[in-house]
Structures are given as structure tokens and as C-alpha cells.
């Protein structure tokens, strides 16, 4: 099973990337254009990482809360 891109799809993706990097439209990607876009990508990735960390923390807090309620309920059930 080939999971890679075909030649046509690969060329299309490459063209899309280069078009995005080429901010001044001169059909060349300068080191400055590349660096600026690279920094933007890193910022977006860091933002997404923080979002994921927040969601994980929220899920963990919910887990701890549910576990506490379960333990409390179990203790009350054992006392009855």
C-alpha cells in the first residue's frame, strides 16, 4: 500500500507551499520570506500546543473530580 503522494499531487502541494512562501510574487523564495513564514508556522504550532495542553489539563481536572465523587459515593455505600 503506497501512502505517499503521487507526482501530480506532490507538485501541487509544492506549488502551494512555494506560492505561500513567495510573499512578493517574484516566483523566488528569499531566505527572509522563508524565515518569516517559518516563524509564523512555529507560532501557530505553539498556540495549538498550548490549546492541547489546556484541553488535557481540563480533562484531567474533570477526571479527578469524577474520581473524587465516585470514591465519596463508594464510601457512603459501604457505610450503609
N, CA, C and O atoms as CSV, one atom per row, in Angstrom:
chain,resi,resn,atom,element,x,y,z
A,1,UNK,N,N,0.855,-1.182,0.000
A,1,UNK,CA,C,0.000,0.000,0.000
A,1,UNK,C,C,0.899,1.243,0.000
A,1,UNK,O,O,1.718,1.417,0.902
A,2,UNK,N,N,0.749,2.074,-0.977
A,2,UNK,CA,C,1.545,3.280,-1.111
A,2,UNK,C,C,0.829,4.438,-0.429
A,2,UNK,O,O,-0.248,4.850,-0.860
A,3,UNK,N,N,1.423,4.957,0.627
A,3,UNK,CA,C,0.810,6.062,1.361
A,3,UNK,C,C,1.369,7.412,0.925
A,3,UNK,O,O,0.892,8.453,1.374
A,4,UNK,N,N,2.360,7.403,0.066
A,4,UNK,CA,C,2.960,8.644,-0.403
A,4,UNK,C,C,2.085,9.338,-1.425
A,4,UNK,O,O,1.101,8.778,-1.910
A,5,UNK,N,N,2.454,10.549,-1.740
A,5,UNK,CA,C,1.716,11.310,-2.739
A,5,UNK,C,C,2.191,10.926,-4.128
A,5,UNK,O,O,3.347,10.556,-4.332
A,6,UNK,N,N,1.279,11.022,-5.069
A,6,UNK,CA,C,1.655,10.832,-6.456
A,6,UNK,C,C,2.399,12.057,-6.954
A,6,UNK,O,O,2.431,13.088,-6.281
A,7,UNK,N,N,2.992,11.947,-8.124
A,7,UNK,CA,C,3.779,13.048,-8.675
A,7,UNK,C,C,2.952,14.310,-8.856
A,7,UNK,O,O,3.409,15.411,-8.549
A,8,UNK,N,N,1.736,14.145,-9.353
A,8,UNK,CA,C,0.875,15.309,-9.601
A,8,UNK,C,C,0.490,15.998,-8.293
A,8,UNK,O,O,0.550,17.222,-8.174
A,9,UNK,N,N,0.095,15.186,-7.318
A,9,UNK,CA,C,-0.292,15.744,-6.017
A,9,UNK,C,C,0.906,16.397,-5.332
A,9,UNK,O,O,0.778,17.464,-4.731
A,10,UNK,N,N,2.047,15.768,-5.422
A,10,UNK,CA,C,3.270,16.317,-4.837
A,10,UNK,C,C,3.622,17.662,-5.470
A,10,UNK,O,O,3.988,18.602,-4.765
A,11,UNK,N,N,3.515,17.757,-6.781
A,11,UNK,CA,C,3.799,19.007,-7.483
A,11,UNK,C,C,2.814,20.094,-7.064
A,11,UNK,O,O,3.195,21.253,-6.896
A,12,UNK,N,N,1.553,19.721,-6.896
A,12,UNK,CA,C,0.530,20.689,-6.491
A,12,UNK,C,C,0.824,21.212,-5.082
A,12,UNK,O,O,0.748,22.416,-4.841
A,13,UNK,N,N,1.152,20.327,-4.168
A,13,UNK,CA,C,1.447,20.737,-2.793
A,13,UNK,C,C,2.695,21.616,-2.758
A,13,UNK,O,O,2.727,22.628,-2.058
A,14,UNK,N,N,3.711,21.230,-3.508
A,14,UNK,CA,C,4.937,22.025,-3.579
A,14,UNK,C,C,4.636,23.419,-4.104
A,14,UNK,O,O,5.134,24.410,-3.569
A,15,UNK,N,N,3.831,23.497,-5.139
A,15,UNK,CA,C,3.464,24.792,-5.717
A,15,UNK,C,C,2.703,25.648,-4.712
A,15,UNK,O,O,2.952,26.849,-4.603
A,16,UNK,N,N,1.784,25.040,-3.982
A,16,UNK,CA,C,1.023,25.769,-2.964
A,16,UNK,C,C,1.947,26.314,-1.877
A,16,UNK,O,O,1.801,27.458,-1.446
A,17,UNK,N,N,2.886,25.500,-1.442
A,17,UNK,CA,C,3.835,25.926,-0.406
A,17,UNK,C,C,4.694,27.080,-0.904
A,17,UNK,O,O,4.853,28.089,-0.216
A,18,UNK,N,N,5.242,26.927,-2.094
A,18,UNK,CA,C,6.108,27.973,-2.639
A,18,UNK,C,C,5.335,29.267,-2.877
A,18,UNK,O,O,5.866,30.355,-2.656
A,19,UNK,N,N,4.093,29.158,-3.322
A,19,UNK,CA,C,3.261,30.339,-3.526
A,19,UNK,C,C,3.023,31.056,-2.201
A,19,UNK,O,O,3.065,32.285,-2.135
A,20,UNK,N,N,2.775,30.291,-1.158
A,20,UNK,CA,C,2.552,30.884,0.162
A,20,UNK,C,C,3.823,31.553,0.675
A,20,UNK,O,O,3.761,32.633,1.263
A,21,UNK,N,N,4.965,30.925,0.459
A,21,UNK,CA,C,6.236,31.490,0.919
A,21,UNK,C,C,6.647,32.729,0.123
A,21,UNK,O,O,7.273,33.640,0.665
A,22,UNK,N,N,6.300,32.760,-1.138
A,22,UNK,CA,C,6.704,33.849,-2.030
A,22,UNK,C,C,5.774,35.046,-1.840
A,22,UNK,O,O,4.827,35.239,-2.603
A,23,UNK,N,N,6.053,35.831,-0.827
A,23,UNK,CA,C,5.163,36.939,-0.461
A,23,UNK,C,C,5.166,38.078,-1.479
A,23,UNK,O,O,4.144,38.733,-1.680
A,24,UNK,N,N,6.304,38.312,-2.115
A,24,UNK,CA,C,6.350,39.441,-3.055
A,24,UNK,C,C,6.006,39.034,-4.487
A,24,UNK,O,O,6.001,39.875,-5.385
A,25,UNK,N,N,5.721,37.758,-4.704
A,25,UNK,CA,C,5.247,37.293,-6.001
A,25,UNK,C,C,6.279,37.289,-7.109
A,25,UNK,O,O,5.918,37.330,-8.285
A,26,UNK,N,N,7.565,37.239,-6.757
A,26,UNK,CA,C,8.609,37.252,-7.792
A,26,UNK,C,C,9.004,35.844,-8.236
A,26,UNK,O,O,9.974,35.669,-8.974
A,27,UNK,N,N,8.245,34.841,-7.782
A,27,UNK,CA,C,8.475,33.429,-8.100
A,27,UNK,C,C,9.811,32.911,-7.586
A,27,UNK,O,O,10.349,31.929,-8.098
A,28,UNK,N,N,10.334,33.581,-6.575
A,28,UNK,CA,C,11.534,33.130,-5.869
A,28,UNK,C,C,11.270,33.290,-4.377
A,28,UNK,O,O,10.596,34.227,-3.949
A,29,UNK,N,N,11.807,32.368,-3.601
A,29,UNK,CA,C,11.640,32.440,-2.155
A,29,UNK,C,C,12.971,32.847,-1.548
A,29,UNK,O,O,13.940,32.088,-1.570
A,30,UNK,N,N,13.001,34.056,-1.007
A,30,UNK,CA,C,14.226,34.520,-0.364
A,30,UNK,C,C,14.339,33.903,1.026
A,30,UNK,O,O,13.366,33.384,1.573
A,31,UNK,N,N,15.521,33.968,1.572
A,31,UNK,CA,C,15.734,33.440,2.919
A,31,UNK,C,C,14.873,34.204,3.919
A,31,UNK,O,O,14.434,33.639,4.920
A,32,UNK,N,N,14.631,35.480,3.654
A,32,UNK,CA,C,13.815,36.298,4.551
A,32,UNK,C,C,12.344,35.887,4.488
A,32,UNK,O,O,11.670,35.803,5.514
A,33,UNK,N,N,11.856,35.635,3.279
A,33,UNK,CA,C,10.479,35.166,3.137
A,33,UNK,C,C,10.307,33.814,3.816
A,33,UNK,O,O,9.319,33.575,4.512
A,34,UNK,N,N,11.269,32.944,3.608
A,34,UNK,CA,C,11.211,31.626,4.224
A,34,UNK,C,C,11.244,31.736,5.744
A,34,UNK,O,O,10.445,31.108,6.438
A,35,UNK,N,N,12.178,32.543,6.255
A,35,UNK,CA,C,12.325,32.692,7.705
A,35,UNK,C,C,11.065,33.280,8.334
A,35,UNK,O,O,10.619,32.814,9.382
A,36,UNK,N,N,10.491,34.303,7.699
A,36,UNK,CA,C,9.276,34.912,8.238
A,36,UNK,C,C,8.142,33.904,8.324
A,36,UNK,O,O,7.441,33.831,9.333
A,37,UNK,N,N,7.967,33.135,7.272
A,37,UNK,CA,C,6.886,32.144,7.261
A,37,UNK,C,C,7.176,31.022,8.256
A,37,UNK,O,O,6.262,30.503,8.897
A,38,UNK,N,N,8.435,30.655,8.380
A,38,UNK,CA,C,8.825,29.613,9.331
A,38,UNK,C,C,8.484,30.044,10.755
A,38,UNK,O,O,7.971,29.251,11.545
A,39,UNK,N,N,8.768,31.292,11.074
A,39,UNK,CA,C,8.441,31.824,12.403
A,39,UNK,C,C,6.932,31.798,12.615
A,39,UNK,O,O,6.469,31.442,13.699
A,40,UNK,N,N,6.160,32.169,11.598
A,40,UNK,CA,C,4.698,32.146,11.716
A,40,UNK,C,C,4.188,30.726,11.963
A,40,UNK,O,O,3.285,30.512,12.772
A,41,UNK,N,N,4.768,29.775,11.268
A,41,UNK,CA,C,4.373,28.372,11.459
A,41,UNK,C,C,4.675,27.938,12.890
A,41,UNK,O,O,3.849,27.281,13.524
A,42,UNK,N,N,5.838,28.294,13.399
A,42,UNK,CA,C,6.205,27.945,14.780
A,42,UNK,C,C,5.240,28.577,15.787
A,42,UNK,O,O,4.860,27.939,16.769
A,43,UNK,N,N,4.846,29.821,15.543
A,43,UNK,CA,C,3.886,30.484,16.426
A,43,UNK,C,C,2.561,29.734,16.442
A,43,UNK,O,O,1.976,29.517,17.503
A,44,UNK,N,N,2.087,29.336,15.253
A,44,UNK,CA,C,0.819,28.607,15.160
A,44,UNK,C,C,0.916,27.261,15.867
A,44,UNK,O,O,-0.006,26.857,16.576
A,45,UNK,N,N,2.033,26.572,15.671
A,45,UNK,CA,C,2.212,25.275,16.327
A,45,UNK,C,C,2.246,25.427,17.842
A,45,UNK,O,O,1.667,24.610,18.558
A,46,UNK,N,N,2.914,26.458,18.333
A,46,UNK,CA,C,2.984,26.692,19.778
A,46,UNK,C,C,1.599,27.010,20.324
A,46,UNK,O,O,1.233,26.532,21.398
A,47,UNK,N,N,0.827,27.809,19.598
A,47,UNK,CA,C,-0.529,28.133,20.021
A,47,UNK,C,C,-1.381,26.863,20.097
A,47,UNK,O,O,-2.121,26.661,21.060
A,48,UNK,N,N,-1.270,26.023,19.086
A,48,UNK,CA,C,-2.027,24.762,19.093
A,48,UNK,C,C,-1.571,23.855,20.222
A,48,UNK,O,O,-2.387,23.166,20.834
A,49,UNK,N,N,-0.268,23.848,20.504
A,49,UNK,CA,C,0.253,23.045,21.607
A,49,UNK,C,C,-0.347,23.523,22.927
A,49,UNK,O,O,-0.757,22.709,23.754
A,50,UNK,N,N,-0.398,24.828,23.123
A,50,UNK,CA,C,-0.977,25.370,24.352
A,50,UNK,C,C,-2.459,25.028,24.463
A,50,UNK,O,O,-2.947,24.701,25.545
A,51,UNK,N,N,-3.174,25.104,23.336
A,51,UNK,CA,C,-4.586,24.720,23.344
A,51,UNK,C,C,-4.754,23.261,23.763
A,51,UNK,O,O,-5.627,22.937,24.568
A,52,UNK,N,N,-3.917,22.390,23.214
A,52,UNK,CA,C,-3.990,20.966,23.546
A,52,UNK,C,C,-3.646,20.734,25.019
A,52,UNK,O,O,-4.291,19.928,25.689
A,53,UNK,N,N,-2.640,21.434,25.515
A,53,UNK,CA,C,-2.275,21.299,26.928
A,53,UNK,C,C,-3.425,21.751,27.818
A,53,UNK,O,O,-3.710,21.115,28.833
A,54,UNK,N,N,-4.086,22.843,27.447
A,54,UNK,CA,C,-5.231,23.325,28.225
A,54,UNK,C,C,-6.351,22.296,28.239
A,54,UNK,O,O,-6.955,22.044,29.281
A,55,UNK,N,N,-6.630,21.698,27.079
A,55,UNK,CA,C,-7.687,20.685,26.996
A,55,UNK,C,C,-7.322,19.450,27.816
A,55,UNK,O,O,-8.177,18.860,28.476
A,56,UNK,N,N,-6.052,19.067,27.770
A,56,UNK,CA,C,-5.619,17.909,28.552
A,56,UNK,C,C,-5.758,18.189,30.048
A,56,UNK,O,O,-6.215,17.330,30.803
A,57,UNK,N,N,-5.366,19.383,30.473
A,57,UNK,CA,C,-5.486,19.746,31.877
A,57,UNK,C,C,-6.951,19.766,32.299
A,57,UNK,O,O,-7.298,19.271,33.371
A,58,UNK,N,N,-7.806,20.336,31.459
A,58,UNK,CA,C,-9.231,20.370,31.753
A,58,UNK,C,C,-9.789,18.952,31.874
A,58,UNK,O,O,-10.565,18.664,32.785
A,59,UNK,N,N,-9.398,18.076,30.964
A,59,UNK,CA,C,-9.862,16.682,31.020
A,59,UNK,C,C,-9.367,16.000,32.292
A,59,UNK,O,O,-10.105,15.244,32.925
A,60,UNK,N,N,-8.123,16.268,32.660
A,60,UNK,CA,C,-7.567,15.666,33.872
A,60,UNK,C,C,-8.300,16.181,35.108
A,60,UNK,O,O,-8.588,15.409,36.023
A,61,UNK,N,N,-8.602,17.470,35.142
A,61,UNK,CA,C,-9.347,18.038,36.275
A,61,UNK,C,C,-10.732,17.402,36.364
A,61,UNK,O,O,-11.207,17.101,37.459
A,62,UNK,N,N,-11.383,17.197,35.219
A,62,UNK,CA,C,-12.693,16.541,35.205
A,62,UNK,C,C,-12.565,15.101,35.696
A,62,UNK,O,O,-13.419,14.618,36.441
A,63,UNK,N,N,-11.509,14.421,35.283
A,63,UNK,CA,C,-11.268,13.042,35.729
A,63,UNK,C,C,-11.111,13.010,37.248
A,63,UNK,O,O,-11.718,12.180,37.924
A,64,UNK,N,N,-10.291,13.920,37.779
A,64,UNK,CA,C,-10.069,13.942,39.235
A,64,UNK,C,C,-11.376,14.213,39.973
A,64,UNK,O,O,-11.646,13.602,41.007
A,65,UNK,N,N,-12.181,15.123,39.447
A,65,UNK,CA,C,-13.457,15.452,40.074
A,65,UNK,C,C,-14.387,14.235,40.078
A,65,UNK,O,O,-15.000,13.918,41.097
A,66,UNK,N,N,-14.487,13.562,38.936
A,66,UNK,CA,C,-15.343,12.372,38.845
A,66,UNK,C,C,-14.831,11.254,39.747
A,66,UNK,O,O,-15.619,10.552,40.382
A,67,UNK,N,N,-13.526,11.092,39.801
A,67,UNK,CA,C,-12.938,10.059,40.660
A,67,UNK,C,C,-13.253,10.341,42.122
A,67,UNK,O,O,-13.574,9.430,42.885
A,68,UNK,N,N,-13.159,11.612,42.506
A,68,UNK,CA,C,-13.466,12.005,43.880
A,68,UNK,C,C,-14.931,11.711,44.207
A,68,UNK,O,O,-15.240,11.174,45.271
A,69,UNK,N,N,-15.824,12.066,43.291
A,69,UNK,CA,C,-17.253,11.810,43.502
A,69,UNK,C,C,-17.507,10.307,43.605
A,69,UNK,O,O,-18.277,9.863,44.457
A,70,UNK,N,N,-16.872,9.537,42.754
A,70,UNK,CA,C,-17.038,8.078,42.779
A,70,UNK,C,C,-16.554,7.504,44.106
A,70,UNK,O,O,-17.225,6.664,44.706
A,71,UNK,N,N,-15.384,7.959,44.564
A,71,UNK,CA,C,-14.844,7.469,45.836
A,71,UNK,C,C,-15.753,7.850,47.000
A,71,UNK,O,O,-15.972,7.053,47.913
A,72,UNK,N,N,-16.274,9.056,46.962
A,72,UNK,CA,C,-17.170,9.520,48.015
A,72,UNK,C,C,-18.446,8.687,48.025
A,72,UNK,O,O,-18.919,8.279,49.086
A,73,UNK,N,N,-19.005,8.434,46.837
A,73,UNK,CA,C,-20.209,7.629,46.724
A,73,UNK,C,C,-19.953,6.190,47.196
A,73,UNK,O,O,-20.780,5.599,47.889
A,74,UNK,N,N,-18.804,5.645,46.813
A,74,UNK,CA,C,-18.456,4.281,47.222
A,74,UNK,C,C,-18.304,4.184,48.736
A,74,UNK,O,O,-18.731,3.201,49.341
A,75,UNK,N,N,-17.702,5.191,49.344
A,75,UNK,CA,C,-17.531,5.199,50.802
A,75,UNK,C,C,-18.890,5.271,51.501
A,75,UNK,O,O,-19.113,4.598,52.508
A,76,UNK,N,N,-19.791,6.087,50.966
A,76,UNK,CA,C,-21.132,6.198,51.557
A,76,UNK,C,C,-21.887,4.882,51.399
A,76,UNK,O,O,-22.613,4.465,52.301
A,77,UNK,N,N,-21.714,4.238,50.262
A,77,UNK,CA,C,-22.400,2.961,50.011
A,77,UNK,C,C,-21.896,1.882,50.956
A,77,UNK,O,O,-22.672,1.035,51.396
A,78,UNK,N,N,-20.612,1.903,51.271
A,78,UNK,CA,C,-20.042,0.917,52.200
A,78,UNK,C,C,-20.506,1.163,53.625
A,78,UNK,O,O,-20.582,0.221,54.415
A,79,UNK,N,N,-20.816,2.396,53.971
A,79,UNK,CA,C,-21.272,2.722,55.321
A,79,UNK,C,C,-22.730,2.363,55.514
A,79,UNK,O,O,-23.170,2.186,56.650
A,80,UNK,N,N,-23.489,2.250,54.444
A,80,UNK,CA,C,-24.928,1.955,54.546
A,80,UNK,C,C,-25.195,0.509,54.758
A,80,UNK,O,O,-26.353,0.104,54.864
